[in-house]
Amino acid sequence: MQNSNLSFLIWYKAMFLMSATKKGFSAKEMQRQLGLKRYEPVWAMVHKLRKAMGKRDARYTLEDMIEMDEGYFTVSSTGLEQEKGMRGRGAVGKQNVDVMAESIPLEDVETGEKSSSCRYFKAKVLEDHKAEGINETIKASIDESSIVFSDKSTSYVDIAKFVELHILEKSNKETTQNTLKWVHIFISNAKRNFLGNYHRIKRKNLQLYLNEFVYKLNRRYFGDRILDRLVIANITGL
């Protein structure tokens, strides 16, 4: 909130609105809800809040058994456009995002049926498909004692160096529905969320939108407490 011309009450209302719904608010809708005349300060405010969400989640690493895969989000250099086939300025492109999920195996004692539950997620925008970017993401996001499940992408060749065990499986329908179930649910839900709530997302801002989606998803059982946590994260900057 430092150097902002908006009052604390406006910031507090914005944090309440952002934490009150799973879907999220576009800056334009936030401006309307807050009754403000200028769009630019609202846009800057919501992005600062998303940045604070990302910083808070960056403090934690995933552990135990981790699913990992890449999702591809539709963006452009100038903004997200839903129209297909555009060329030139604002042309549609794909941005790859590394998605990780703590997947906990479960087994029914009576029936022996196996399933899994999910605790926390992380999502990191990647600059390219090179192994170096994946390696840095792994070191920053996953505890070294973890077991990582992924497909056989060539970008994942070094993962075993940074975790306890890396298990690779051939990418197919069964892998998507079982071994990498939760990351694909995440990717599908995130894309649907972005498409339904935001008119356009610039490539350079995609991480901020992912920050908000992940922050609220990781606190999906917090109820009303998520507002208090967001206020603390924003004030402390951590």
C-alpha positions in Angstrom: 0.0 0.0 0.0 3.1 2.2 0.1 2.8 5.4 -2.0 -0.8 4.6 -3.0 -3.2 7.4 -3.3 -6.1 5.1 -2.5 -7.3 5.0 1.1 -6.8 2.0 3.4 -10.6 1.5 3.3 -10.5 1.0 -0.5 -7.6 -1.5 -0.2 -9.5 -3.3 2.5 -12.7 -3.5 0.4 -10.6 -4.8 -2.6 -9.1 -7.5 -0.4 -12.6 -8.5 0.8 -13.9 -8.7 -2.7 -10.9 -10.7 -3.9 -11.1 -13.2 -1.1 -14.9 -13.5 -1.0 -15.2 -15.4 -4.3 -13.3 -18.3 -6.0 -13.8 -16.8 -9.4 -12.1 -13.4 -8.9 -12.7 -9.9 -10.2 -11.4 -8.2 -13.2 -9.9 -4.7 -12.5 -12.9 -3.2 -14.5 -15.4 -5.0 -12.3 -13.4 -4.1 -9.2 -13.5 -0.4 -10.2 -17.3 -0.7 -10.6 -17.8 -2.4 -7.3 -15.6 0.2 -5.5 -17.3 3.1 -7.2 -14.1 4.7 -8.4 -13.7 7.0 -11.4 -10.2 6.0 -12.6 -9.3 2.6 -13.8 -5.5 2.8 -13.6 -5.1 3.0 -9.8 -7.5 0.0 -9.4 -5.5 -2.0 -11.9 -2.3 -1.3 -10.1 -3.8 -2.1 -6.7 -5.2 -5.6 -7.7 -1.9 -6.5 -9.3 0.0 -5.5 -6.1 -2.4 -7.7 -4.1 -1.7 -10.6 -6.5 2.0 -10.0 -6.1 1.7 -10.1 -2.3 -0.2 -13.4 -2.7 2.7 -14.9 -4.8 5.3 -13.7 -2.2 3.3 -15.4 0.6 3.1 -18.7 -1.2 6.7 -18.6 -2.3 7.7 -19.0 1.4 6.5 -22.6 1.3 7.7 -25.7 -0.5 5.7 -28.7 -1.6 6.7 -32.0 0.0 5.9 -35.8 0.0 4.5 -36.9 -3.4 4.3 -34.3 -6.1 2.6 -34.4 -9.5 4.2 -32.1 -12.1 3.3 -31.2 -15.6 3.1 -28.2 -17.9 -0.1 -26.4 -19.0 -0.4 -24.0 -21.9 -2.3 -20.8 -21.4 -3.5 -18.6 -24.3 -1.9 -15.1 -24.0 -0.5 -12.4 -26.3 2.2 -9.8 -26.0 -0.4 -7.1 -25.7 -3.3 -8.9 -24.0 -5.4 -12.0 -24.0 -7.8 -12.2 -27.0 -10.4 -14.9 -27.2 -10.7 -14.6 -31.0 -8.8 -17.3 -32.8 -6.7 -16.7 -35.9 -5.5 -13.1 -35.0 -2.3 -12.0 -36.6 0.1 -9.1 -35.9 -0.3 -6.9 -32.9 -2.1 -8.8 -30.1 -1.8 -12.1 -31.8 -2.7 -15.1 -29.7 0.2 -17.3 -28.4 0.7 -20.1 -25.8 2.6 -19.6 -22.6 3.8 -22.7 -20.8 3.3 -22.9 -17.1 4.8 -25.5 -14.7 2.1 -26.8 -12.4 2.9 -28.8 -9.3 0.5 -30.5 -6.8 1.0 -32.4 -3.5 -0.8 -35.7 -4.3 -1.5 -37.9 -1.3 -2.2 -41.6 -2.0 -5.2 -43.1 -0.2 -6.5 -46.6 0.1 -9.8 -47.8 1.4 -9.1 -50.3 4.2 -12.3 -52.3 3.5 -12.4 -52.3 -0.3 -8.7 -51.8 -1.1 -9.7 -49.1 -3.6 -6.9 -46.7 -4.3 -7.4 -42.9 -4.8 -5.6 -39.7 -4.0 -6.3 -36.4 -2.3 -4.6 -33.1 -2.9 -3.3 -30.5 -0.5 -1.3 -27.6 -2.0 -0.4 -26.3 -5.5 2.2 -24.2 -7.2 2.2 -22.7 -10.7 5.2 -21.0 -12.3 5.4 -19.3 -15.7 8.3 -20.7 -17.7 10.3 -18.6 -20.1 11.0 -21.6 -22.4 11.1 -25.4 -22.6 14.7 -25.7 -21.5 15.7 -27.9 -18.5 17.4 -25.0 -16.7 14.1 -23.2 -16.1 12.5 -26.4 -14.8 15.5 -27.1 -12.5 15.3 -23.6 -10.9 11.5 -24.1 -10.4 12.1 -27.5 -8.7 14.8 -26.1 -6.4 12.6 -23.2 -5.3 9.3 -25.0 -5.1 9.8 -28.6 -4.0 11.4 -30.1 -0.8 14.4 -32.2 -1.7 13.0 -35.2 0.2 10.0 -35.4 -2.1 9.0 -37.9 -4.8 8.1 -36.3 -8.1 5.8 -37.9 -10.8 5.9 -36.5 -14.3 5.7 -37.5 -17.9 8.9 -38.2 -20.0 9.4 -34.6 -21.2 13.0 -33.9 -22.2 12.8 -30.8 -20.0 12.7 -33.1 -16.9 16.0 -34.8 -17.4 17.7 -33.3 -14.3 14.8 -33.4 -11.8 16.2 -36.5 -10.0 19.3 -34.5 -8.9 17.1 -32.2 -6.8 14.6 -34.6 -5.1 14.6 -38.0 -3.4 13.1 -39.9 -6.4 11.8 -38.9 -9.8 9.3 -41.3 -11.5 8.6 -40.8 -15.2 5.6 -42.2 -17.0 4.7 -42.1 -20.7 2.1 -39.4 -21.4 -1.3 -41.0 -22.2 -4.9 -40.8 -21.1 -4.4 -43.1 -18.1 -1.5 -41.0 -16.9 -3.6 -37.8 -17.2 -6.5 -39.4 -15.3 -4.5 -41.1 -12.5 -0.8 -40.3 -12.0 -1.1 -36.6 -13.0 -4.8 -36.2 -12.1 -4.6 -33.1 -9.9 -2.3 -31.0 -12.0 -4.7 -31.5 -15.0 -7.7 -30.6 -12.9 -5.8 -27.4 -11.9 -4.9 -26.5 -15.4 -8.5 -27.1 -16.6 -10.1 -25.0 -13.8 -7.5 -22.2 -14.1 -8.2 -21.8 -17.8 -11.9 -21.8 -17.3 -11.5 -19.2 -14.5 -9.4 -16.9 -16.6 -11.6 -17.2 -19.6 -14.8 -16.4 -17.7 -13.5 -13.5 -15.6 -10.8 -11.6 -17.5 -11.1 -9.9 -20.9 -7.4 -10.1 -21.6 -4.3 -11.2 -19.8 -0.9 -9.9 -21.0 1.9 -12.5 -21.2 4.0 -10.5 -18.7 1.1 -10.5 -16.2 0.1 -14.2 -16.3 2.1 -15.0 -13.2 0.1 -12.5 -11.2 -3.2 -14.0 -12.2 -1.8 -17.5 -11.3 -0.7 -16.1 -8.0 -4.3 -15.2 -7.1 -5.7 -18.5 -8.3 -3.1 -20.6 -6.4 -3.4 -18.5 -3.2 -7.1 -19.0 -2.9 -7.0 -22.6 -4.0 -4.4 -23.4 -1.3 -6.7 -21.8 1.3 -9.9 -23.3 0.0 -10.8 -24.5 3.5 -10.0 -21.3 5.4 -13.5 -19.8 5.1 -13.7 -16.2 6.4 -10.1 -16.4 7.7 -8.7 -16.0 4.1 -9.4 -12.2 4.3 -7.4 -11.9 7.5 -4.5 -13.8 5.9 -4.6 -11.6 2.8 -4.5 -8.4 4.9 -1.5 -9.7 6.8 0.3 -10.8 3.5 -0.3 -7.4 2.0 0.8 -5.3 5.0 3.9 -7.3 5.7 4.8 -7.8 2.0 5.7 -11.5 2.8 
